[in-house]
Amino acid sequence: MKLTFHGAAQTVTGSLHLVEVNGSRLLLDCGLFQGKRKETYEKNRDFPFDVTKIDAVILSHAHIDHSGNLPNLVKQGYSGPIYCTHATRELTDIMLRDSGHIQERQAENINFHKSKRGDEPVEPLYTEEEAAEVEPLLRSWNYNEPIPVADGAVATFYDAGHILGSAAISLRLEEKKNKRHLWFSGDIGR
């Protein structure tokens, strides 16, 4: 098993963690880095791995710093399942579409001012329409119900008490007769 922290390490936003087990690659969350546009745009646009090699995403909750880069993941070729709780599924769809809408409006505003200066226009990270492409990939499950997410990997959601549908994730892993139990909290409590 290999665990790599690509976000929310030495920073608060951009939760993005890669678990590799038995040749499968699982993402825990896929959040947006937030901050000044110039600093975060490239960080959000460019994933540090080949997205087409990801087998599944396991989502702790719908907040944008945990789910907000899913449309970009899909835009770049991810087509596998995104596991989450029922409430997280509903909230994620709404929040991602809103995020796409906001990004489109912000790009329009920036481009209005850039055009006056003769500067190159900017593109939103993703659009509302692109955000809608995430919804068909969302697979919702109950709390306390084991989910086989890959060969030798079973996830279970437990109520994290953060927002409606938020979950701490238990990931039971078995690789070459070695058993490991990984806990991922996302955000807990209020």
SULNORWO-V25365 format. One record per helix or strand. SS is the DSSP state (A for helix, B for strand). FROM is the first residue (numbers start at 0). TO is the last residue. If there is no record, write none. Layout:
ss->{SS SS}
from->{FROM FROM}
to->{TO TO}
//
This chain:
ss->{B B B A A B A A B A A A B B B B B}
from->{1 16 23 36 50 55 63 69 80 85 127 134 137 146 152 166 177}
to->{4 20 27 44 52 57 66 74 84 116 130 136 140 149 158 174 183}
//
